[in-house]
Amino acid sequence: MNDIKNLGALGFEFPSPLYLLGSLLFGLVGYVAFRRGRKAQRPELTWTGVALMIYPYVVSQTWLLWLTGAILCVWLYAKWE
């Protein structure tokens, strides 16, 4: 337990469980969209899938992760067919 406190004192922060759940969920949705887009040769699905898989590495706030993921999923749903 002291190791976690020591890491916190050094500036390391562990993500919340909601952040981990969101990054896993949106990563899986992105992977499915990427595979479907490549198979159907539809670049809008492919690139939206890539965006869903990569953006959790850029976003550090949980609310922004869920908001961006929801917007990308709505875009994906509109383009799916």
Backbone as a ProteinNet text record, in pm:
[ID]
protein_1_A
[PRIMARY]
MNDIKNLGALGFEFPSPLYLLGSLLFGLVGYVAFRRGRKAQRPELTWTGVALMIYPYVVSQTWLLWLTGAILCVWLYAKWE
[TERTIARY]
81.8	0	86	200.9	290.2	346.4	361.2	412.6	318.4	188.8	90.7	97.7	112.9	126.6	254.6	361.4	488.6	477	407.6	387.9	302	201.8	119.1	199.7	294.6	379.2	472	503.3	588.3	510.3	379.1	298.3	225	238.3	167	25.9	-70	-209.3	-265.4	-337.9	-402.2	-538.2	-577.3	-708.4	-820.9	-935.9	-1051.7	-1107.3	-1185.2	-1246.2	-1338	-1406.7	-1491	-1408.4	-1291.9	-1202.9	-1155.3	-1115.2	-1069.3	-1180.9	-1302.1	-1416.5	-1446.2	-1443.6	-1470.1	-1365.9	-1239.8	-1135.5	-1143.2	-1177.2	-1194.4	-1315.6	-1427.1	-1550	-1532.7	-1481.6	-1465.3	-1355.6	-1256.5	-1154.1	-1210	-1296.6	-1359.7	-1453.7	-1533.5	-1623.1	-1540.1	-1430.2	-1342.2	-1280.4	-1243.5	-1185.6	-1286.8	-1410.4	-1516	-1541.7	-1547.7	-1571	-1454.3	-1333	-1215.9	-1219.3	-1247.4	-1253.1	-1364.6	-1481.2	-1595.2	-1566.5	-1504.1	-1471.9	-1370.3	-1270.4	-1171.4	-1232	-1317.2	-1378.4	-1473.8	-1549.3	-1646.4	-1586.4	-1458.7	-1389	-1461.6	-1492.5	-1558.3	-1465.7	-1397.4	-1297.3	-1354.7	-1480.7	-1535	-1550.5	-1584.1	-1591.4	-1450.8	-1359.7	-1223.3	-1158.9	-1168.5	-1102.6	-1173.7	-1304.8	-1374.4	-1332.8	-1315.6	-1265.7	-1125.8	-1040.3	-904.8	-911.4	-997.3	-1011.7	-1060.9	-1157	-1208.7	-1102.5	-1013.2	-909.2	-795.6	-768.1	-650.3	-679.9	-797.6	-819.6	-809.8	-834.7	-815.1	-671.4	-575.8	-436.7	-411	-496.5	-477.7	-557.5	-673.7	-766.1	-734.4	-724.5	-691.8	-806.3	-911.8	-1024.2	-1137.1	-1199.3	-1302	-1423.4	-1470.4	-1590.6	-1565.1	-1444.2	-1410.4	-1396.6	-1347.2	-1338.4	-1477.1	-1572	-1707.1	-1780.1	-1761.3	-1826.9	-1775.2	-1644.5	-1586.3	-1623.8	-1620.6	-1658.6	-1804.2	-1891.7	-2033.2	-2055.2	-1986.6	-2000.5	-1949.6	-1835.7	-1782.9	-1872.7	-1933.6	-2024.7	-2153.1	-2203.6	-2320.8	-2286	-2168.3	-2121.4	-2110.9	-2056.2	-2041.1	-2175.9	-2271	-2405	-2473.2	-2452.3	-2513.9	-2455.6	-2328.3	-2260.4	-2266.3	-2311.2	-2303.5	-2388.8	-2507.4	-2603.4	-2738.9
-119.4	0	125.5	118.7	234.3	262.3	155	174.6	261	241.8	322	467.3	489.8	626.4	690.9	612.9	666.2	703.4	619.9	652.1	777.5	792.8	913.1	1037.5	1025	1138.5	1175.8	1078.5	1104.8	1160.6	1164.5	1221.1	1118.5	990.4	887.3	873.6	866.6	847.1	727.3	645.3	531	572.9	521.9	559.1	498.8	563.7	514.1	390	309.9	192.8	229.7	343.4	386.5	420.7	478.1	509.1	379.9	282.8	155.1	83.3	86.4	24.4	93.2	225.4	299.8	275.2	273.4	250.5	108.8	12.9	-124	-135.8	-78	-83.6	-16.2	105.4	177.5	116.5	57.2	-12.8	-135.1	-209.4	-326.3	-285	-181.8	-131.6	-82.9	-16	31.6	-82.4	-189.5	-304.5	-369.4	-383.9	-441.7	-351.7	-221.6	-129.1	-131.6	-139.7	-146.5	-271.6	-386.5	-511.4	-508.8	-459.8	-452	-355	-243	-144.5	-195.4	-268.2	-323.2	-432.8	-515.2	-624.5	-571.7	-468	-410.6	-300.3	-270	-163.5	-29.8	3.9	131.1	210.6	309.8	383.6	459.6	505.5	579.9	489.6	362.7	268.8	235.3	215.6	180.2	289.9	414.8	524	560.3	541	562.6	456.4	333.8	227.4	256.7	307.5	344.5	455.8	553.6	663.8	613.4	520.1	465.6	385.9	322.7	244.1	331.2	444.8	524	637.5	698.1	820.3	801.9	684.4	674.9	700.3	685.6	715.2	864.8	944.7	1089.2	1159.2	1106.2	1167.9	1115	1204.8	1161.3	1179	1247.4	1270	1174	1118.4	1016.2	1071.8	1189.4	1244.1	1272.4	1316.3	1343.7	1214.6	1110.3	979.4	930	937.3	888.2	977.2	1107.5	1198.2	1176.2	1170.4	1148.5	1011.5	910.4	776.2	768.1	835.2	835.3	905.4	1016.8	1089.1	1003.8	939.2	853.5	732.2	678.1	564.5	606.5	726.3	776	795.2	851.1	866.7	729.3	632.3	498.1	434.2	451.4	395.9	457.5	586.5	654.8	607	568.5	524.7	374.3	298.3	152	93.7	140.5	100.3	81.6
0	0	0	64.3	65.7	-72.5	-152.8	-288.4	-370.9	-354.2	-427.6	-382.9	-254.5	-204.1	-254.2	-260.5	-311	-458.6	-536.9	-677.9	-693.3	-608	-610.7	-578.7	-488.7	-454.3	-570.1	-655.2	-771.5	-889.6	-878.2	-985.6	-1070.4	-1038.3	-1112	-1058.3	-1149	-1109.4	-1183	-1111.2	-1172.9	-1226.1	-1343.4	-1398	-1315.2	-1322.2	-1248.7	-1319.1	-1247.9	-1311.3	-1428.2	-1420	-1531.8	-1654.7	-1634.2	-1745.8	-1812.5	-1731.6	-1786.3	-1861.1	-1805.9	-1871.5	-2004.5	-2006	-2128.2	-2234.8	-2197	-2296.5	-2352.4	-2270.1	-2318	-2409.5	-2369.2	-2447.9	-2583.5	-2584.6	-2710.1	-2796.8	-2735.1	-2811.5	-2883.5	-2814.6	-2877.7	-2990.3	-2967.5	-3072.3	-3191.3	-3163.7	-3269.9	-3348.5	-3279.6	-3348.3	-3442.4	-3394.6	-3479.1	-3600	-3578.9	-3689.5	-3787.9	-3737.1	-3823.2	-3911	-3849.1	-3925.6	-4029.6	-3989.4	-4081.9	-4196.5	-4165.6	-4267.7	-4368.2	-4320.9	-4413.8	-4499.9	-4439.4	-4514.5	-4621.6	-4588	-4681.3	-4767.8	-4747.9	-4819.9	-4806.8	-4681.3	-4649.4	-4557.9	-4615.6	-4536.7	-4418.1	-4425.3	-4310.7	-4188.8	-4209.6	-4096.9	-4046.7	-4138.8	-4101.5	-4017.3	-4062.5	-3990.6	-3861.4	-3856.8	-3730.2	-3629.1	-3676	-3588.8	-3536.5	-3622.4	-3579.8	-3475	-3498.5	-3402.7	-3267.7	-3269.1	-3143.7	-3067.9	-3140.6	-3073.5	-3020	-3084.1	-3048.3	-2950.5	-2958.2	-2880.1	-2728.5	-2668.8	-2523.2	-2478.8	-2568.7	-2533.5	-2525.2	-2586.2	-2590.7	-2481.5	-2450.7	-2354.7	-2215.3	-2118	-1982.1	-1882.3	-1921.4	-1830.2	-1864.4	-1761.6	-1781	-1853.9	-1816.8	-1880.7	-2028.5	-2062.1	-2201	-2281.7	-2217.6	-2282.9	-2321.6	-2227.4	-2254.5	-2355.2	-2347.7	-2442.5	-2584.5	-2601	-2732.9	-2787.7	-2702.8	-2745.6	-2787.9	-2714.9	-2751.6	-2885.3	-2907.3	-3034.2	-3150.1	-3132.1	-3238	-3263.4	-3158.4	-3176.2	-3248.6	-3221.4	-3294	-3440.7	-3469.7	-3607.6	-3675.7	-3602.9	-3655.8	-3684.1	-3595.1	-3613.1	-3734.4	-3755.8	-3870.4	-4002.2	-4002.5	-4123.9	-4146.3	-4048.6	-4054	-4165.9	-4190.1	-4294.4	-4237.2
[MASK]
+++++++++++++++++++++++++++++++++++++++++++++++++++++++++++++++++++++++++++++++++

